[in-house]
């Protein structure tokens, strides 16, 4: 276990980053990319609401409301928001965050470089 996970997070953002990382590892998805997307979309604010009413860590768009409802998920709940983001990734790859790619993709490349 790494040092980072043996101590309590100091901030809510650190807690969100740890949570997203753990879910990405479980799902066998690049944790750096998943955290970078959440940082770009919401600054790791699980209660973020955009001007266009996108919600939560991964700024889930209201077009997904019927599916969220069917799945019994609340996009302002950080665990549900992450679960739905992982669902979208499993269905569509990273396409749902293509509009913010200019923000997260360069970070992903830089952080994964040797």
C-alpha positions in Angstrom: 0.0 0.0 0.0 1.4 3.4 -1.0 2.0 6.1 1.6 -0.8 8.2 0.0 -3.4 5.6 1.0 -2.3 5.1 4.6 -3.1 8.6 5.6 -6.4 10.5 5.6 -6.9 12.9 2.7 -6.3 16.6 3.6 -8.8 18.0 1.2 -12.0 17.0 -0.5 -10.2 17.2 -3.9 -7.6 14.7 -2.6 -10.3 12.4 -1.4 -12.0 12.6 -4.9 -8.7 11.9 -6.6 -8.0 8.8 -4.5 -11.6 7.6 -5.1 -11.4 8.0 -8.9 -8.0 6.4 -9.0 -9.2 3.3 -7.0 -12.2 3.0 -9.3 -10.1 3.3 -12.4 -7.7 0.6 -11.2 -10.6 -1.7 -10.4 -12.0 -1.1 -13.9 -8.6 -1.5 -15.6 -8.8 2.0 -17.0 -5.9 4.5 -17.0 -6.2 6.3 -13.7 -4.2 9.3 -14.8 -6.6 9.9 -17.7 -9.7 9.5 -15.6 -8.5 11.8 -12.8 -7.3 14.3 -15.5 -10.8 14.4 -17.0 -12.4 15.0 -13.7 -9.9 17.7 -12.9 -10.7 19.4 -16.2 -14.4 19.0 -16.0 -15.1 19.9 -12.4 -11.8 20.7 -10.6 -12.6 17.5 -8.6 -15.8 19.2 -7.3 -18.4 16.5 -6.9 -21.1 19.1 -6.6 -20.2 21.1 -9.7 -23.0 22.2 -12.0 -22.2 23.9 -15.3 -24.1 26.7 -17.0 -25.4 24.0 -19.3 -26.5 21.9 -16.3 -23.8 19.2 -16.7 -23.4 17.6 -13.3 -20.7 16.3 -10.9 -17.1 15.2 -11.1 -17.4 14.1 -14.8 -20.0 16.8 -15.8 -22.6 14.3 -16.9 -24.8 15.9 -19.5 -28.6 15.9 -19.0 -29.0 13.9 -22.2 -28.1 11.0 -20.0 -30.9 11.6 -17.5 -33.2 8.7 -18.7 -30.3 6.2 -18.4 -29.2 7.6 -15.0 -32.8 7.2 -13.8 -33.0 3.7 -15.1 -29.8 2.8 -13.4 -30.9 4.5 -10.1 -27.9 6.9 -10.2 -27.7 10.5 -8.9 -25.1 12.5 -10.9 -24.3 14.7 -7.9 -23.3 11.7 -5.8 -19.6 11.2 -6.5 -19.8 7.4 -6.4 -22.8 7.4 -8.8 -21.2 10.0 -11.1 -18.0 7.9 -11.3 -20.0 4.8 -11.9 -21.8 6.4 -14.7 -18.6 7.8 -16.2 -17.1 4.3 -16.2 -20.3 3.0 -17.8 -20.0 5.6 -20.6 -16.3 4.8 -21.1 -17.2 1.1 -21.4 -19.8 1.9 -24.1 -18.2 4.8 -25.9 -14.5 5.0 -25.0 -13.4 8.6 -24.2 -15.8 10.1 -26.7 -18.1 11.7 -24.2 -15.3 14.0 -23.0 -13.9 14.9 -26.5 -15.0 18.5 -26.0 -12.5 18.9 -23.1 -9.8 16.8 -24.7 -7.6 19.9 -25.2 -7.5 20.1 -21.4 -7.0 16.5 -20.2 -5.2 14.7 -23.1 -1.9 16.7 -22.9 -1.8 16.1 -19.1 -2.4 12.4 -19.6 0.5 12.2 -22.1 2.9 14.3 -19.9 2.1 12.3 -16.7 2.5 8.9 -18.4 5.8 9.8 -20.2 9.0 8.3 -18.8 
